[in-house]
Amino acid sequence: MTKDKDSTVRSFHFVYIMTLIFVTIIQFSDESEFVVDMSKLGLTHVPKDLPPETKVLDLSQNNISELHLSDVSFLSGLKVLRLSRNRIQCLDVSIFKFNQDLEYLDLSHNRLQKVSCHPIMSLKHLDLSFNDFDALPICKEFGNLTQLNFLGLSATKFQQLDLLPIAHLHLSCILLDLEGYYVKENEKESLQILNTEELHLVFHPNNFFSVQVNISVNSLRCLQLTNIKLNDDNCQVLLKFLTELTRGPNLLNFTLNHIETTWKCLIRAFQFLWPKPIEYLNIYNLTIVESIDEEDFTYQKTTLKALKMEHVINRVFLFSQTALYTVFSEMNIMMLTISDTFFVHMLCPQVPSTFKFLNFTQNVFTDSVFQNCNTLARLETLILQKNKLKDLFKVGLMTKDMLSLEILDVSWNSLEYDRHDGNCIWVGSIVVLDLSSNILSDSVFRCLPPRVKVLDLHNNRIRSIPKDVTSLEALQELNVAFNFLVHLPGCGTFSSLSVLIIDYNSISNPSADFFQSCQKIRSLKAGNNPFQCTCELRDFIQGIGQVPSEVVEDWPDSYKCDYPESYKGTPLKDFHVSQLSCNTALLIVTIGVTGLLVAVTVTVLCIYLDLPWYLRMLCQWTQTRHRARNVPLAELQRTLQFHAFISYSEHDSAWVKNELVPCLEKEDIKICLHERNFVPGKSIVENIINCIEKSYKSIFVLSPNFVQSEWCHYELYFAHHNLFHEGSNNLILILLEPIPQNSIPGKYHKLRALMAQRTYLEWPKEKSKRGLFWANIRAAFNMKLTLITKNDDVPT
């Protein structure tokens, strides 16, 4: 088969067969396991290992030459069988007698010459076209196919009553393959088709049209002719062929596909069809050859409503453009579509036009089209997609006299608007405007029709929507997807907005006030933006949760975090952040309250534990140590000078001087007392520290009087600190008189701790026990101390 033939079949199947396929297959969409596709495998026979539950079997485009009963008999549930483009020459239909559910059988593009008849009662689609039949393969058994709605046939010759066995069937479509049909000299054949709504005739793609069969059809509504090749000589043959076919009053739709003709013959065909009852005329894949000259065309009264011409190729390089464009511009029909052609212009009708719909998609129209045209007052829809329009101002100017224009589509052009005066002129009737896929910037909002309700601006170069736009109060639907917007616009400018499409922009922090300002919004599509998952986004996410789920389209799949990196790819619905971290006022109050509580707690602790006293002690200790570091190293290198430093209250001095000191010095224990060993000129604290550091032991005489002496506590504090600093056990506690626990001030918790943790020597009242007391005192000095006494160091 030729390439043109393949294209013909594809076109036909798209229009007719695909619908039937979908109807048949859709019911098996839930049972994909019952579909077997073995096409294009080079098979020479039907495989024997097919699943018995198979319902859809595709064996097309193989090398199968024969079919046997055993090939399909076990497939009792088979409903669809495709065997097109194989090498089958003969078929006994009775092999399908066990396939009682078979509805779709495609045997097209084989080599069939003979078919033995057997009724398949369930059959709805039977395609025997593009085979090698000499006569139409119709037998009386076909009359029992009461469910049949599509029938494809091939033949090289006809007899008038060939289709009589199926005359009573009400078919939806008949396909007649006439590629092999040849003209008989001095013999005119005829064929009567009684009942079908659609008739598709396919002719040889390379031969000039010469078929002279008289075909009559009852109740025909749609007629399609494919592969028509004409010149000025055989043009009349086609028109004569169409005479009988177009006679019926029910024919509404006429399609010519893959037609090659001269301009003169095309005009003659238009003139022939103009008075016919046809309402819709479609011409696809038209090629114009030879020449284009001015031809007379009478626009008589017609029932034709729409002419559609798609994909026109002009092989005429020098021609009168006026002759070409005038034929179309003056047509007295309502709808005209001329798309994918070479047209560079279209003339303004010379008289008030009946056009309500014009579609000139994919031409090469420029800004000059329809300028100053006041004869298109009835035009309601104008489509100028994919042309060469550049100036939006001129597009608006073009519409000023199109008083009925409601829909304007100028997408996929190169439109710009670089003026800033905002004095664009538009007809006030436009309600739908498509400006998508241009190169428009923010200034486009200053050049728009005042009453537009639906505005499409997607795929442009818009970075922001001006807030001072005041002429779009009627706008209900706005599409600004695929731009460079960084903010979600509010509805202050668009008070009637109900649909907003703003996905694929650069919006990172959409306004949390959007849903409040856009109370009428019923559809928002804002996904696939680089959302920054920060505190600013939290309120917007909460706003989404407060509107009905159908309002925010593609939620949550298309709404994901892009920043920060740790949240990238996280759906917005899964992004959570605490209110404390996002509310600055609340954070300040929380920190303030926490700080206040800490301050109160510290103050209470200071009062209870006398922290200032310990801080003062630590300060004085630090100052003394700092001064000590400034003393030369040689001066610091010394040995201990005293066995013990005695700390006591002045009220207990009598016992110390009369009892303790004499007994210790009698044992050659050298004692350091503040009244005889403190160095004049130094601070009391410094003297205390020096005495403690120069003494092997520190003796503390504890009594209620000691408790009341602050200087005693100084000495105890520094001695205890020296205990940890030197790492030695240098404290001796003597309890002269019992001290009640409740008499020790709370700030002297150091004394409480020492009395609770360390062993102390209690001065006995009985003289008999004092011997043991002095023995324990002497035992505490268990180290042979070498004292280097220097008279200048120890004052007397």
Buried (B, 14 or more C-beta within 10 A) or exposed (E): EEEBBEBBBEBBBEBBBEBBBEBBBEEBEEEEEBBBEBBEEEBEBBEEEBEEEBBBBBBBBBEBBBBEEEBBBBBEBBBBBBBBBBEBBBBBBBBBBBBEEBBBBBBBBBEBBEBEBBBBEBBBBBBBBBBEBEEBBBBEBBBBBEEBBBBBBBBBBBBBEBBBBBEEBEBBBBBBBBBBBEEEEEEEBBBBBBBBBBBBBBBBBEBBBBBBBBBBBEBBBBBBBBBBBBBBEBBEBBBEBBEBBBEBEEBBBBBBBBBBBBBBBBBBBBBBBBEBBBBBBBBBBBBBBBBBBBBEBEBEEBEBBBBBBBBBEBEBEEBEEEBBBBBBBBBBBBBBBBBBBEBBBBBBBEEEBBBBBBBBBBBEBBBEBBBEBEBBBBBBBBBBBBBBBBBBBBBBBBBBBBBEBBBBBBBBBEBBBEBEEEEBEBBEBBBBBBBBBBEBBBBBBBBBBEBBBBBBBBBBEBBBBEEEBEBBEBBBBBBBBBBBBBBBBBBEBBBEBBBBBBBBBEBBBBBBBBBEBBEEBBEBBBBBBBBBBBBBBBBBBEBBEEBEEEBBBEBBEBBBBBEEEEBEEBBBBEBEBEEEEBBEEEBEEEEEEEEEEEEEEEEEEBEEEBBEBBEEBEEBBEEBEEEBEEEEEEEEEEEBBBBBBBBBBEEBBEBBBEBBBEBBEEEEBBBBBBEEBBEEEBEEBBBBBBBBBBBBBBBBBBBBBBBEBEBBBBBBBBBBBBBEEEEEEBBBBBBBBEBEEEEBBEBBBBBBEBBEEEEEBBBEEEEEEBEEBBEEBEEBBEEEBEBEEEEEEBEE
